[in-house]
Structures are given as C-alpha cells and as structure tokens.
Amino acid sequence: MSRRLPQIHGITEEAIGPFRQEHLDLEFSNGERRHFQRLVSRGHGAVVVVPMLDDETVLLVREYAAGLHRYELGLVKGRIDAGETPLQAADRELKEEAGYGARQLDTLRALTLAPTYMSHQSWLVLARDLYPERLLGDEPEELEVVPWKLAELDQLMLREDFSEGRSLAALFIAREWLGQQS
C-alpha cells in the first residue's frame, strides 16, 4: 500500500547535544492530527565497517560502551567528518580503531537506528585487502582487535558483550553479500 506522507503544519526545534529535537504538528491522509518528535542529526552520518582479514575472518574491536558501562565487542564505527565520503571515513576509522587500511572498500547500504524518531544514518562499508596502518584516533585507549570467523556468527550473536544492533545487522548483511559475490 502506498500512502501520501503526512502534511506538516508546523515544526518547533530545540538543541540537544549532537542532535536537534523537532516537534512536528502532522495531519495524516485520514484527517487525524498528531504531534510527533524526532531527533535530527547535526553531523554527516556515520560508518559501520566490516573489515575482512581474509575471506572467512572479520576483525571486531572491544571498546568501552558508556551507555552500558561495560566493554562491548563490535565493529569499527565512527562519524563521517565534514568533506569526507563514507568510504574515506570508513578507511580512516579502520586505521584509527583497528590499525588497518583497506585497498578495497564497498558501500553496501545505509542503516538506521530508530527511524520512527531519529534521522541518523550509518553507512555499512565492507573493507577487504587489508594492510597494517595505524592513525591516531579519538579513543582514550587502544582498542583490542578480535578476529572472528564469519562461519561462527551464530555463536557471536548470543554473546552478552556483543549487543549493538548495527554490528549484528552489518555482519549478517555482509555475509550474505559476500556469499552472493562468490
């Protein structure tokens, strides 16, 4: 079913850290009027990188997750800086967080976090043909790099310290994409 987008009758805004919160006055095609809130990203988006050490092994990183106050295993990720493409940001973040560059980078798709109330998008980038290279990043400590076999994704997804939805979705998407390429 294809529906006409709701009509926006008004928007008020307030700043909240790296986001702008918008209050929307909406009218739906059936005449219903509602107020919605959404967070609008002020940045240029982010990248989630699936770095393949070889055809079977992905590199994960373990870093402090302030939201949960624990160390979390996940993929290389970070903000896209002004003037960067998602591929440039992915290569930079890979060098900063895992100590590798990539000779081959492919953008697979955009991922959203909570599209019902947030505009933020992360670009999923597959990185292959890796080589050692480290850049100084903004992390307060060096991240532990953990090689993981894609064939053991079922074990990884059940780990308590691997809970970030973007990382989990990205690995399944990358595994499927790689399988279609071979």
Backbone bond lengths (Angstrom), bond angles and torsions (degrees), N, CA, C in turn:
res aa  C-N    CA-C-N  psi(-1)  N-CA   C-N-CA  omega(-1)  CA-C   N-CA-C  phi
1 M - - - 1.448 - - 1.529 108.61 -
2 S 1.319 115.09 132.65 1.456 120.25 178.25 1.522 108.61 -106.63
3 R 1.295 116.33 126.98 1.470 121.23 -178.35 1.520 110.63 -118.51
4 R 1.296 114.40 150.10 1.457 121.38 173.95 1.528 107.28 -72.36
5 L 1.309 116.69 138.88 1.464 120.75 177.98 1.523 110.51 -64.17
6 P 1.327 117.26 147.82 1.468 119.74 176.78 1.529 111.08 -59.73
7 Q 1.324 115.74 148.02 1.457 121.58 176.15 1.520 108.52 -82.53
8 I 1.323 116.26 132.69 1.456 121.52 177.89 1.522 108.34 -92.85
9 H 1.334 116.46 116.90 1.463 121.23 179.81 1.531 111.76 -91.32
10 G 1.318 116.73 -21.21 1.457 118.75 179.75 1.513 111.14 -172.90
11 I 1.338 116.13 151.56 1.464 123.43 177.49 1.518 108.13 -135.46
12 T 1.335 116.71 128.09 1.457 120.66 169.23 1.519 106.77 -116.55
13 E 1.332 117.25 151.39 1.463 121.99 -172.37 1.520 111.84 -129.23
14 E 1.350 114.27 154.38 1.468 121.61 168.65 1.522 108.49 -149.98
15 A 1.333 115.80 147.98 1.468 121.28 -178.77 1.525 110.09 -84.06
16 I 1.345 114.76 135.56 1.464 121.68 176.68 1.527 107.06 -138.54
17 G 1.329 117.80 94.01 1.463 121.78 179.22 1.518 111.62 54.38
18 P 1.353 117.34 -128.07 1.466 119.78 -177.63 1.533 112.82 -79.70
19 F 1.317 117.06 4.92 1.465 121.46 -178.53 1.523 110.87 -120.41
20 R 1.316 114.39 164.01 1.451 122.83 170.51 1.523 105.01 -116.62
21 Q 1.328 117.55 125.43 1.458 120.52 176.94 1.522 108.50 -91.41
22 E 1.332 115.32 126.79 1.446 120.94 178.22 1.524 109.62 -111.84
23 H 1.330 115.85 137.66 1.460 122.60 174.24 1.532 105.86 -106.48
24 L 1.330 116.40 118.31 1.456 121.81 -174.58 1.523 110.79 -105.90
25 D 1.312 116.00 134.69 1.465 122.83 171.75 1.527 105.18 -101.66
26 L 1.354 117.44 108.34 1.463 122.80 -171.65 1.520 112.05 -115.25
27 E 1.331 114.10 148.60 1.461 120.62 170.38 1.529 107.95 -125.60
28 F 1.333 115.56 122.70 1.457 121.67 -178.80 1.523 110.70 -84.78
29 S 1.329 116.97 164.87 1.470 121.95 -175.18 1.529 113.06 -60.68
30 N 1.333 117.68 -22.05 1.467 120.85 178.34 1.539 112.18 -88.83
31 G 1.340 116.85 5.70 1.453 121.09 178.34 1.524 114.84 92.00
32 E 1.332 118.09 -9.08 1.474 121.29 178.61 1.517 109.32 -66.56
33 R 1.320 116.90 137.98 1.460 124.04 178.84 1.522 107.95 -112.12
34 R 1.323 118.12 132.37 1.461 122.79 -179.75 1.529 110.02 -143.72
35 H 1.338 114.39 159.11 1.464 121.90 173.64 1.524 107.23 -109.19
36 F 1.330 116.18 126.27 1.457 122.98 177.30 1.524 107.76 -118.65
37 Q 1.326 115.44 157.42 1.459 121.55 172.37 1.518 107.94 -121.27
38 R 1.312 115.95 145.84 1.464 119.93 175.05 1.519 109.41 -144.09
39 L 1.322 115.19 150.12 1.459 122.48 174.24 1.518 107.46 -98.57
40 V 1.317 116.90 126.11 1.454 122.63 -179.56 1.526 107.63 -109.32
41 S 1.308 116.10 123.05 1.460 121.38 -178.98 1.519 110.27 -66.18
42 R 1.320 116.19 138.60 1.475 120.99 177.72 1.527 111.45 -91.94
43 G 1.319 116.86 -10.84 1.460 120.40 -175.30 1.515 112.96 -92.61
44 H 1.311 115.02 -155.63 1.461 122.91 -176.20 1.527 111.04 -111.82
45 G 1.314 116.71 15.41 1.452 120.58 -178.14 1.522 111.09 95.11
46 A 1.307 114.67 -168.91 1.462 120.59 -177.22 1.523 109.34 -145.24
47 V 1.312 114.98 171.82 1.463 121.49 175.66 1.526 109.26 -125.56
48 V 1.315 114.85 147.46 1.460 123.68 169.07 1.518 104.63 -122.11
49 V 1.329 117.01 122.25 1.455 121.57 -171.16 1.522 110.03 -110.38
50 V 1.328 116.09 130.94 1.466 122.58 173.33 1.525 106.04 -104.62
51 P 1.348 117.95 94.18 1.463 120.44 -178.57 1.530 110.68 -86.78
52 M 1.326 116.14 118.03 1.460 121.76 -179.14 1.526 109.50 -96.25
53 L 1.327 115.70 112.00 1.465 121.16 177.81 1.520 109.91 -66.58
54 D 1.311 116.43 -39.89 1.456 124.39 173.04 1.529 106.95 -148.20
55 D 1.321 117.80 -170.87 1.475 120.39 -175.96 1.522 113.78 -64.13
56 E 1.333 117.61 -16.92 1.463 120.87 -174.23 1.522 114.02 -118.80
57 T 1.344 118.14 -10.36 1.460 121.33 -169.31 1.524 112.41 -121.91
58 V 1.323 115.28 123.37 1.457 121.76 175.63 1.531 108.12 -100.26
59 L 1.317 116.66 149.05 1.461 121.12 175.77 1.524 109.31 -99.26
60 L 1.318 116.18 122.43 1.455 122.86 174.77 1.521 108.38 -103.98
61 V 1.319 116.95 162.91 1.457 121.21 175.04 1.521 108.89 -126.73
62 R 1.320 115.32 146.29 1.462 121.16 175.34 1.523 106.94 -108.16
63 E 1.356 114.79 123.06 1.461 118.98 -179.15 1.523 110.08 -142.48
64 Y 1.304 114.13 161.45 1.466 120.30 -179.96 1.524 109.42 -68.85
65 A 1.328 116.25 131.10 1.462 123.26 177.57 1.529 108.05 -111.30
66 A 1.325 116.96 101.21 1.465 121.53 -175.00 1.524 112.20 -61.40
67 G 1.343 117.58 -34.60 1.457 120.53 -178.76 1.520 113.06 -61.01
68 L 1.320 116.85 -31.99 1.470 121.82 179.91 1.524 112.29 -108.56
69 H 1.327 117.34 -6.18 1.464 123.96 -176.81 1.535 110.95 50.12
70 R 1.341 113.61 57.35 1.468 121.12 176.31 1.523 108.02 -160.48
71 Y 1.304 116.07 170.67 1.451 120.95 174.33 1.517 108.40 -88.35
72 E 1.314 115.45 134.86 1.461 122.80 -173.98 1.530 109.31 -125.05
73 L 1.315 115.63 138.53 1.458 122.91 175.62 1.523 107.73 -90.40
74 G 1.319 117.44 134.45 1.459 120.07 -179.62 1.512 111.05 -167.66
75 L 1.308 115.11 -167.60 1.457 121.39 179.45 1.524 110.64 -92.26
76 V 1.298 115.50 162.40 1.463 122.30 171.71 1.525 106.83 -62.65
77 K 1.334 116.88 133.94 1.461 120.15 179.14 1.523 109.44 -156.28
78 G 1.314 115.41 160.51 1.455 119.21 177.48 1.513 112.15 174.05
79 R 1.322 114.85 174.38 1.464 122.08 -178.22 1.532 111.64 -73.61
80 I 1.321 114.28 150.00 1.459 121.27 170.45 1.526 106.73 -87.43
81 D 1.315 116.96 122.84 1.462 121.14 179.48 1.528 110.73 -77.91
82 A 1.316 116.04 158.49 1.470 121.45 177.15 1.525 109.11 -55.01
83 G 1.329 116.80 131.92 1.462 121.86 178.41 1.515 114.59 86.50
84 E 1.327 117.89 -7.22 1.462 121.10 179.33 1.524 110.92 -92.60
85 T 1.319 115.61 148.88 1.461 121.17 168.06 1.532 107.16 -88.38
86 P 1.316 118.09 163.56 1.469 118.78 174.73 1.536 112.89 -56.66
87 L 1.328 117.78 -36.62 1.472 119.96 179.84 1.528 111.25 -67.42
88 Q 1.322 117.53 -41.12 1.472 120.68 177.58 1.522 110.55 -64.55
89 A 1.331 116.66 -42.54 1.463 120.76 179.28 1.529 110.25 -64.14
90 A 1.324 117.42 -41.04 1.466 121.36 -179.99 1.525 110.77 -62.00
91 D 1.330 116.92 -44.11 1.464 120.17 -179.54 1.529 110.71 -65.93
92 R 1.337 116.83 -41.37 1.471 120.59 178.43 1.526 110.87 -63.92
93 E 1.346 117.01 -49.01 1.474 119.92 179.90 1.525 111.44 -61.05
94 L 1.309 117.58 -38.57 1.465 121.57 178.13 1.529 110.82 -61.23
95 K 1.313 116.70 -41.95 1.469 121.10 178.35 1.526 111.24 -68.02
96 E 1.336 116.86 -39.93 1.466 120.72 -178.91 1.527 112.47 -70.81
97 E 1.328 117.31 -43.39 1.463 120.40 -171.33 1.526 114.25 -93.02
98 A 1.345 117.64 -32.48 1.469 119.34 -174.91 1.529 113.18 -117.24
99 G 1.324 117.60 -11.08 1.458 119.68 179.25 1.522 113.91 77.88
100 Y 1.334 116.89 28.55 1.465 121.85 178.32 1.518 109.81 -135.99
101 G 1.332 115.63 148.25 1.449 122.81 166.68 1.514 107.33 -106.45
102 A 1.327 116.92 170.92 1.464 120.83 -179.67 1.523 109.66 -131.42
103 R 1.325 115.83 134.21 1.462 120.26 175.23 1.528 111.96 -83.43
104 Q 1.327 116.63 -21.24 1.466 120.49 179.62 1.526 109.53 -129.28
105 L 1.320 115.90 121.16 1.466 122.50 179.35 1.528 108.89 -127.38
106 D 1.322 116.24 132.44 1.459 121.99 178.61 1.524 108.98 -128.88
107 T 1.331 116.27 127.47 1.462 120.64 172.98 1.522 107.36 -82.39
108 L 1.338 116.86 120.94 1.457 120.69 -177.12 1.526 112.26 -91.74
109 R 1.334 117.85 -41.02 1.471 120.92 -179.71 1.519 109.72 178.97
110 A 1.312 116.28 173.25 1.466 122.19 173.17 1.521 108.75 -95.45
111 L 1.319 115.96 144.67 1.459 123.00 175.02 1.527 107.55 -120.09
112 T 1.332 116.13 144.65 1.460 120.08 175.12 1.522 108.35 -114.34
113 L 1.315 115.90 157.86 1.463 120.88 -179.86 1.523 111.55 -89.60
114 A 1.288 116.22 -55.26 1.464 122.26 -178.18 1.523 106.97 -148.62
115 P 1.345 117.74 78.68 1.466 120.28 -170.41 1.527 114.86 -66.42
116 T 1.321 118.53 -13.63 1.464 118.88 178.01 1.524 112.10 -72.80
117 Y 1.345 117.55 -18.66 1.467 118.07 178.79 1.521 113.95 -144.98
118 M 1.343 118.92 11.48 1.457 120.16 -175.76 1.537 109.95 -143.44
119 S 1.326 117.13 135.46 1.471 120.60 -177.55 1.526 113.78 -88.88
120 H 1.304 118.56 -10.46 1.468 122.80 -173.45 1.526 112.73 -58.57
121 Q 1.339 116.25 135.12 1.456 122.27 174.74 1.514 110.04 -125.10
122 S 1.322 114.96 144.50 1.461 122.09 173.27 1.521 107.86 -119.27
123 W 1.321 116.47 132.91 1.458 121.27 178.65 1.515 109.15 -89.85
124 L 1.313 116.59 127.14 1.463 123.28 177.85 1.513 108.15 -85.61
125 V 1.339 115.28 119.37 1.461 121.56 -177.30 1.523 109.01 -122.40
126 L 1.331 115.58 128.78 1.452 122.32 174.98 1.522 108.12 -93.57
127 A 1.336 116.83 126.56 1.469 122.11 -178.26 1.524 108.75 -114.58
128 R 1.330 115.85 125.43 1.475 121.07 -179.82 1.520 110.42 -133.12
129 D 1.313 115.11 171.28 1.466 122.71 -176.86 1.526 108.94 54.26
130 L 1.328 114.58 61.00 1.466 122.22 -176.32 1.517 111.82 -77.32
131 Y 1.321 116.02 152.35 1.457 123.55 174.42 1.524 107.59 -142.56
132 P 1.346 117.92 148.03 1.471 119.71 -178.57 1.533 112.16 -66.79
133 E 1.325 115.97 126.95 1.469 122.62 171.57 1.522 107.46 -165.50
134 R 1.314 115.74 130.27 1.454 120.10 -177.56 1.528 110.39 -118.57
135 L 1.333 114.83 135.04 1.458 122.20 171.26 1.521 108.03 -115.30
136 L 1.325 115.63 149.76 1.459 120.09 175.40 1.520 108.36 -72.89
137 G 1.326 116.06 127.49 1.461 120.80 -179.31 1.512 111.39 -112.54
138 D 1.330 115.79 -164.29 1.461 120.22 -178.35 1.527 113.00 -100.89
139 E 1.331 117.27 7.77 1.459 119.96 178.84 1.530 109.97 -71.38
140 P 1.339 117.36 142.09 1.456 120.38 -178.81 1.532 113.28 -74.80
141 E 1.343 116.40 -16.26 1.459 120.83 178.25 1.520 108.22 -148.29
142 E 1.341 116.04 156.66 1.460 119.95 178.23 1.528 109.26 -64.01
143 L 1.323 115.91 137.11 1.457 120.68 -179.43 1.527 110.02 -85.86
144 E 1.317 115.76 142.04 1.459 121.06 175.66 1.524 108.22 -77.20
145 V 1.328 116.85 129.48 1.462 122.51 178.63 1.523 107.62 -97.90
146 V 1.342 116.04 126.99 1.464 122.05 -175.34 1.530 109.24 -123.14
147 P 1.349 118.09 110.91 1.467 120.15 175.15 1.534 109.71 -70.63
148 W 1.349 116.52 140.96 1.465 120.80 -179.51 1.524 108.23 -142.58
149 K 1.312 116.63 133.91 1.461 121.94 178.42 1.535 109.82 -75.33
150 L 1.318 117.00 129.75 1.459 120.52 177.76 1.524 111.78 -60.19
151 A 1.332 116.74 -29.68 1.466 120.85 178.73 1.528 111.43 -65.06
152 E 1.341 117.86 -17.36 1.468 122.38 -179.56 1.533 111.67 -105.81
153 L 1.331 116.10 27.30 1.461 121.54 179.04 1.527 111.63 -61.95
154 D 1.333 116.23 -32.01 1.470 119.70 178.95 1.524 111.77 -62.74
155 Q 1.329 117.72 -33.81 1.463 121.20 177.32 1.531 111.10 -75.06
156 L 1.328 116.00 -39.11 1.459 120.86 -179.21 1.527 111.18 -63.43
157 M 1.332 117.47 -42.94 1.466 120.05 -174.22 1.517 112.80 -67.23
158 L 1.336 117.98 -14.64 1.467 121.38 179.34 1.525 112.85 -96.61
159 R 1.319 117.76 -5.43 1.463 120.63 -179.78 1.524 110.74 -70.77
160 E 1.306 116.25 138.82 1.464 121.29 179.29 1.528 111.73 -65.75
161 D 1.325 117.53 -30.55 1.467 120.89 -177.73 1.530 112.86 -91.17
162 F 1.327 117.22 13.90 1.466 122.14 175.21 1.523 107.16 -128.47
163 S 1.337 116.72 84.48 1.462 119.69 -171.69 1.525 114.27 -122.77
164 E 1.313 118.77 -5.15 1.456 120.55 -174.97 1.533 110.41 -73.80
165 G 1.319 116.68 121.81 1.457 122.43 -173.65 1.516 114.49 -60.95
166 R 1.343 117.75 -37.98 1.471 119.12 179.87 1.513 111.02 -63.49
167 S 1.339 116.73 -41.36 1.463 119.76 -179.71 1.526 111.31 -64.67
168 L 1.309 116.08 -43.62 1.457 120.28 -179.79 1.530 110.79 -63.43
169 A 1.327 117.01 -49.59 1.466 120.33 179.06 1.526 110.91 -61.03
170 A 1.333 117.01 -43.03 1.460 121.09 -177.84 1.522 111.65 -60.26
171 L 1.323 117.78 -40.53 1.463 120.15 -179.36 1.529 111.61 -67.04
172 F 1.307 117.73 -40.61 1.466 119.93 177.46 1.531 111.01 -66.35
173 I 1.318 117.23 -41.52 1.471 120.96 178.72 1.526 109.98 -64.59
174 A 1.327 117.29 -46.46 1.467 121.01 -179.49 1.526 111.13 -63.29
175 R 1.309 117.48 -42.30 1.472 120.50 179.17 1.526 110.00 -60.58
176 E 1.322 116.70 -44.54 1.473 120.86 178.56 1.528 110.84 -63.57
177 W 1.328 117.17 -45.50 1.464 122.15 -179.44 1.524 110.37 -61.19
178 L 1.334 117.31 -45.49 1.461 121.13 179.05 1.525 111.43 -62.88
179 G 1.335 116.28 -39.31 1.466 119.87 178.64 1.519 111.91 -63.72
180 Q 1.322 118.00 -35.45 1.459 121.75 178.60 1.526 112.19 -73.16
181 Q 1.342 116.79 -23.62 1.473 120.76 -179.29 1.528 112.31 -80.06
182 S 1.355 116.83 -21.69 1.474 118.18 -176.26 1.500 112.52 -94.49
